Amino acid sequence: MPSATVKIPPVLRPQTGGEAAVSADGSTVGDVLNAVVEAHPDTREQLFAGENDLNRYVNVYLNDEDVRVLDGLETAIDDGDTVVILPAMAGGAR
Amino acid sequence: MATATEALEQIKERVQMVPVSNARDEIESGVRLVDVREQNEWDESHLEGAVHVPQAEVVERIDELHPDRSQRLLLHCRTDNRSARVADDLRELGYEDVGVIQGGILAWEDAGYPVVSASGLTPEQRDRYSRHTLLPEIGVEGQLKLLNSKVLLLGAGGLGSPTALYLAAAGVGTIGIVDDDVVDASNLQRQVIHTTDRVGVAKTASARVAIEALNPDVDVIEHNLRLDASNILELIEPYDIIVDGADNFPTRYLLNDASVRLRKPVVSASILGFEGQISTFIPYDGPCYRCLYPTPPPPELAPSCGANGVLGVMAGLMGQLQANEVVKLAAGIGDPLNGRLLLYDSLATSFTELKVRRDPHCPICGDDVPEIAAGDMGKFPDYELFCGAPAREPSPEPVA
């Protein structure tokens, strides 16, 4: 089973015990994210809407490419890939 | 034995002399043009698009400058004596297609063709910006473009402070600043444009003091107000480039939608904790903010710097990256972060670059979006409703 490094954004780190990157196994992006949810159940609500759809405000990248332009959660994982979870941030001015 | 004059005449018979009108056509179609005069002559005035290499250095540098010996090369000097000699030397080195502008820059100017004149820069400016004008990518042309550019900063805070200082130092001629806040002591850990003795002063006024002390060339325009749907079009219309350092989602979506309508490029960064993101959105030439983030996160996933904290140095770095993008856009050089999102993690000191695609179904810049009628240009949706959050947090605590 291929293994990927999943980068966790700051807003999700309270749900991963502070970890900024976690290792997860899976043959697709969806499997890898489900493995993250299994290890850190509190991340489910923020990642997924319903059973198997990503929340629309969460962007997921396989290496540097948005999975929306690949095969979404079905996108195949190679061993050593990086999955980046990216929510929008707004901090700046004040 | 030929006299010096005769020798020069012989050289001019051997090399290809190009009348200025033909030279102009070649230059317009992008031929490689080298000006072989001395530095002081170049500084005074030169042809747009020319590369400057003094006569004595041309042969030495030609391999790096113009490695393909079969490719067309055009030379000029003040008249055409020096450039003819250089052309003759290059011919002997095997350069097959070298032309010399007949009569040089004098004939060019006599024909009424335009030159880039350093007279656009005052003696003080030539000195102040000399480290810019020495860079061939910027030069006097690029510096004049910076001096003529108008940049609007949304916010004089964690991002806007370093951005404003570097843009001011770079000689961006007009800097507008939108902010309705006053300087608070808790800002000073990162908002380096403000000072301890200006706590309590409006941020726009405080920023003006710092910018004017740094560079009197800059025209500072204070917009001491809150950006909203009723004023945004009027506010951004006069500017060439918008820098988004807004601290909330409703303002970011409003700015995106308005800047796409007016086709204004936006350099957009955000910061939180130890991490920052930056991208540049050039309407219809790449994705917009909504292509990247179609839907804002719920408020609990969008904490502010006021609630979460932010590393001041990291904010400064992201603000400087914004300034870097602005300078490139204004001078027309380099590759902007168009279609790319750069993430910075200051704890790891690591950058990650992600691709951002234009979404053909984007509700704002997508292919199927109908053109907006002139009367509806200023109408925008309710962003606070869309984002499920107010444009400004109710908390009395100063944030980000």
HADDOCK unambig.tbl for C-alpha pairs under 7 A between the chains (distance, minus, plus):
assign (segid A and resid 11 and name CA) (segid B and resid 301 and name CA) 6.04 0.50 0.50
assign (segid A and resid 56 and name CA) (segid B and resid 295 and name CA) 6.17 0.50 0.50
assign (segid A and resid 57 and name CA) (segid B and resid 293 and name CA) 6.55 0.50 0.50
assign (segid A and resid 57 and name CA) (segid B and resid 294 and name CA) 6.89 0.50 0.50
assign (segid A and resid 57 and name CA) (segid B and resid 295 and name CA) 5.00 0.50 0.50
assign (segid A and resid 57 and name CA) (segid B and resid 296 and name CA) 5.65 0.50 0.50
assign (segid A and resid 57 and name CA) (segid B and resid 297 and name CA) 5.17 0.50 0.50
assign (segid A and resid 64 and name CA) (segid B and resid 353 and name CA) 6.45 0.50 0.50
assign (segid A and resid 64 and name CA) (segid B and resid 354 and name CA) 4.35 0.50 0.50
assign (segid A and resid 64 and name CA) (segid B and resid 355 and name CA) 5.74 0.50 0.50
assign (segid A and resid 65 and name CA) (segid B and resid 354 and name CA) 6.29 0.50 0.50
assign (segid A and resid 65 and name CA) (segid B and resid 355 and name CA) 5.56 0.50 0.50
assign (segid A and resid 66 and name CA) (segid B and resid 355 and name CA) 6.92 0.50 0.50
assign (segid A and resid 88 and name CA) (segid B and resid 293 and name CA) 6.47 0.50 0.50
assign (segid A and resid 88 and name CA) (segid B and resid 296 and name CA) 6.81 0.50 0.50
assign (segid A and resid 88 and name CA) (segid B and resid 297 and name CA) 6.79 0.50 0.50
assign (segid A and resid 89 and name CA) (segid B and resid 270 and name CA) 5.96 0.50 0.50
assign (segid A and resid 89 and name CA) (segid B and resid 271 and name CA) 7.00 0.50 0.50
assign (segid A and resid 89 and name CA) (segid B and resid 302 and name CA) 6.38 0.50 0.50
assign (segid A and resid 90 and name CA) (segid B and resid 246 and name CA) 6.69 0.50 0.50
assign (segid A and resid 90 and name CA) (segid B and resid 247 and name CA) 5.11 0.50 0.50
assign (segid A and resid 90 and name CA) (segid B and resid 248 and name CA) 5.05 0.50 0.50
assign (segid A and resid 90 and name CA) (segid B and resid 249 and name CA) 5.80 0.50 0.50
assign (segid A and resid 90 and name CA) (segid B and resid 270 and name CA) 5.40 0.50 0.50
assign (segid A and resid 91 and name CA) (segid B and resid 246 and name CA) 6.75 0.50 0.50
assign (segid A and resid 91 and name CA) (segid B and resid 247 and name CA) 4.32 0.50 0.50
assign (segid A and resid 91 and name CA) (segid B and resid 248 and name CA) 6.55 0.50 0.50
assign (segid A and resid 91 and name CA) (segid B and resid 270 and name CA) 5.08 0.50 0.50
assign (segid A and resid 91 and name CA) (segid B and resid 271 and name CA) 4.96 0.50 0.50
assign (segid A and resid 91 and name CA) (segid B and resid 272 and name CA) 5.84 0.50 0.50
assign (segid A and resid 91 and name CA) (segid B and resid 304 and name CA) 5.64 0.50 0.50
assign (segid A and resid 91 and name CA) (segid B and resid 305 and name CA) 5.86 0.50 0.50
assign (segid A and resid 91 and name CA) (segid B and resid 400 and name CA) 6.18 0.50 0.50
assign (segid A and resid 92 and name CA) (segid B and resid 157 and name CA) 6.78 0.50 0.50
assign (segid A and resid 92 and name CA) (segid B and resid 158 and name CA) 5.82 0.50 0.50
assign (segid A and resid 92 and name CA) (segid B and resid 159 and name CA) 5.65 0.50 0.50
assign (segid A and resid 92 and name CA) (segid B and resid 245 and name CA) 4.69 0.50 0.50
assign (segid A and resid 92 and name CA) (segid B and resid 246 and name CA) 5.31 0.50 0.50
assign (segid A and resid 92 and name CA) (segid B and resid 247 and name CA) 4.63 0.50 0.50
assign (segid A and resid 92 and name CA) (segid B and resid 270 and name CA) 5.22 0.50 0.50
assign (segid A and resid 92 and name CA) (segid B and resid 271 and name CA) 5.65 0.50 0.50
assign (segid A and resid 92 and name CA) (segid B and resid 400 and name CA) 5.97 0.50 0.50
assign (segid A and resid 93 and name CA) (segid B and resid 155 and name CA) 4.81 0.50 0.50
assign (segid A and resid 93 and name CA) (segid B and resid 156 and name CA) 6.25 0.50 0.50
assign (segid A and resid 93 and name CA) (segid B and resid 157 and name CA) 4.25 0.50 0.50
assign (segid A and resid 93 and name CA) (segid B and resid 158 and name CA) 5.58 0.50 0.50
assign (segid A and resid 93 and name CA) (segid B and resid 159 and name CA) 6.12 0.50 0.50
assign (segid A and resid 93 and name CA) (segid B and resid 160 and name CA) 6.59 0.50 0.50
assign (segid A and resid 93 and name CA) (segid B and resid 245 and name CA) 5.09 0.50 0.50
assign (segid A and resid 93 and name CA) (segid B and resid 246 and name CA) 4.97 0.50 0.50
assign (segid A and resid 93 and name CA) (segid B and resid 247 and name CA) 5.03 0.50 0.50
assign (segid A and resid 93 and name CA) (segid B and resid 400 and name CA) 6.13 0.50 0.50
assign (segid A and resid 94 and name CA) (segid B and resid 155 and name CA) 7.00 0.50 0.50
assign (segid A and resid 94 and name CA) (segid B and resid 157 and name CA) 4.86 0.50 0.50
assign (segid A and resid 94 and name CA) (segid B and resid 158 and name CA) 6.62 0.50 0.50
assign (segid A and resid 94 and name CA) (segid B and resid 247 and name CA) 6.41 0.50 0.50
assign (segid A and resid 94 and name CA) (segid B and resid 399 and name CA) 5.48 0.50 0.50
assign (segid A and resid 94 and name CA) (segid B and resid 400 and name CA) 4.46 0.50 0.50
